[in-house]
């Protein structure tokens, strides 16, 4: 299975943009890139996903490198509620595969 | 609408006892997943159900762990003869199907403590 690597932790100031990087150099052509986040004492929640083109939704933006070997999750204005562990996951091309969660990036947001 | 629910929210048991953890997925979701998360760790896949197909049990750590899904809805994860290393948060997720783009919706988890 293709793997992802993320920094263990990052810090941001409140109301500033946050760029969370993810490397996935062994990604296959049909793997989708998914981002989930886990707030303290909660189950993970979906953030965004994409294949090749950049994606935007109400929560965040996903910027995908042209060679697809890396991607960046962008939170445009971090709030204290955005403090969480962010997971970058490649969805295996085989139908029905589970998500493989790595350790993720722990984002701290400073007031 | 109602999300994924799990019960109990917390379970404390003694080593050697059996425990049952319950998951109620979102209505209409055909795929159901169980994961566990040890303290400070990432999520570890346990088992996956898709419709009426045979479940993918490849993540179950030992034969003490089993799960069933009755009527394509509610699922129960059973751990027999619990050990201290089984202590973790057990998370259930469901999705509409299990395609590459499908979103998994997670429950709040059951925190299991084995004394």
Interface residues (C-beta under 8 A of the other chain):
Chain A: X30 X31 X32 X36 X42 X43 X44 X45 X46 X49 X87 X91 X92 X93 X95 X96 X97 X98 X99 X100 X101 X102 X103 X104
Chain B: X4 X31 X33 X35 X41 X42 X43 X44 X45 X48 X50 X53 X56 X59 X91 X93 X98 X99 X100 X101 X103 X104 X105 X106 X107 X108 X109
